[in-house]
Amino acid sequence: MIAIGCDHGGYDLAKKIMEHLDEIGTEYKYFGTFDGKSVDYPDIAYPVAKSVANGESERGILVCGTGIGMSIAANKVKGIRAAVCTDHFSTKFTRLHNDTNVLCLGGRVLGDAFAL
């Protein structure tokens, strides 16, 4: 299962990601936010990171405006290796070489097609 969370800056992209996961039959648990209203990103990043760290979820996806805030907050949880990814090469090799377990994306800097 994938743990997914976003703040207001990543809300639209997170919805697209979940639609895609539904289409391909991948199980996920959504931790919010549940609308486009402003929220504090650590309030979302922490429960997603804890879900991955404690083994409830295999991996996590966090989305904010740039991905940076979510990655900083998630990396404070022991056992989390979160990375902001903005290109295919880094995305592939941060998983292969750094064993990352949380992908952080920027809803305001990445197009939907690239993110998916």
C-alpha positions as CSV (number, residue, x, y, z in Angstrom):
1,M,0.0,0.0,0.0
2,I,1.1,3.6,-0.7
3,A,0.5,6.4,1.8
4,I,-0.4,9.6,0.1
5,G,-0.7,13.1,1.4
6,C,-0.6,16.7,0.2
7,D,-1.1,20.2,1.3
8,H,-3.1,22.9,-0.5
9,G,-0.2,23.4,-3.0
10,G,-0.3,19.8,-4.0
11,Y,-4.0,19.1,-3.8
12,D,-4.8,19.0,-7.5
13,L,-1.8,16.9,-8.4
14,A,-2.5,14.4,-5.5
15,K,-6.0,14.0,-6.9
16,K,-4.6,13.1,-10.3
17,I,-2.2,10.7,-8.8
18,M,-5.0,8.9,-6.9
19,E,-7.1,8.8,-10.0
20,H,-4.2,7.1,-11.8
21,L,-3.6,4.6,-9.0
22,D,-7.3,3.8,-9.0
23,E,-7.1,3.1,-12.8
24,I,-4.1,0.7,-12.4
25,G,-5.5,-1.0,-9.3
26,T,-2.9,0.1,-6.8
27,E,-4.0,0.3,-3.2
28,Y,-3.3,3.5,-1.3
29,K,-4.4,5.3,1.9
30,Y,-5.0,9.0,1.7
31,F,-4.0,11.3,4.6
32,G,-5.4,14.6,3.3
33,T,-5.7,17.4,2.8
34,F,-9.3,17.1,1.7
35,D,-9.8,20.4,-0.1
36,G,-7.7,23.2,-1.5
37,K,-7.7,25.3,1.7
38,S,-4.5,26.2,3.3
39,V,-3.0,23.7,5.7
40,D,0.4,23.3,7.4
41,Y,2.4,20.7,5.4
42,P,4.0,19.0,8.5
43,D,0.5,18.1,9.7
44,I,0.2,15.9,6.6
45,A,3.8,14.8,6.1
46,Y,4.2,13.4,9.6
47,P,1.4,10.8,9.5
48,V,2.3,9.7,6.0
49,A,6.0,9.2,7.1
50,K,4.9,7.4,10.2
51,S,2.8,5.0,8.1
52,V,5.8,4.1,6.0
53,A,8.2,4.0,8.9
54,N,6.0,1.6,11.0
55,G,5.4,-0.7,8.0
56,E,1.7,0.1,7.6
57,S,2.5,1.4,4.1
58,E,5.3,0.2,1.8
59,R,6.0,3.6,0.3
60,G,4.8,7.1,0.4
61,I,4.0,10.0,-1.9
62,L,3.8,13.6,-0.6
63,V,2.9,16.6,-2.7
64,C,3.2,20.3,-1.8
65,G,3.9,23.3,-3.9
66,T,7.6,22.4,-4.5
67,G,8.0,19.1,-2.7
68,I,10.7,20.6,-0.6
69,G,8.7,21.3,2.6
70,M,7.2,17.8,2.6
71,S,10.6,16.2,2.1
72,I,12.1,18.2,5.0
73,A,9.2,17.3,7.3
74,A,9.1,13.6,6.3
75,N,12.9,13.1,6.7
76,K,12.6,14.0,10.4
77,V,10.9,10.6,11.0
78,K,13.4,7.9,11.8
79,G,13.6,5.4,8.9
80,I,12.3,7.7,6.3
81,R,14.3,8.5,3.2
82,A,12.3,11.1,1.3
83,A,13.5,12.8,-1.9
84,V,12.1,15.6,-4.0
85,C,12.2,14.4,-7.6
86,T,11.9,16.6,-10.7
87,D,13.2,14.4,-13.5
88,H,13.1,10.7,-14.5
89,F,16.8,10.0,-13.9
90,S,16.8,11.3,-10.4
91,T,13.5,9.6,-9.6
92,K,14.8,6.2,-10.8
93,F,18.2,6.4,-9.2
94,T,17.2,7.9,-5.8
95,R,15.1,4.7,-5.4
96,L,17.8,2.3,-6.7
97,H,20.9,3.9,-5.1
98,N,19.5,5.6,-2.0
99,D,16.6,3.2,-1.2
100,T,14.2,6.1,-0.8
101,N,10.8,5.2,0.5
102,V,8.9,8.5,0.1
103,L,8.6,10.4,-3.1
104,C,8.0,14.1,-2.8
105,L,6.6,16.1,-5.7
106,G,5.9,19.8,-6.4
107,G,2.3,20.4,-7.6
108,R,3.3,23.9,-8.7
109,V,6.4,22.9,-10.6
110,L,5.6,19.6,-12.3
111,G,3.0,18.9,-14.9
112,D,0.5,16.2,-14.3
113,A,1.7,14.0,-17.2
114,F,5.3,14.0,-15.9
115,A,4.3,13.3,-12.3
116,L,2.2,10.3,-13.4
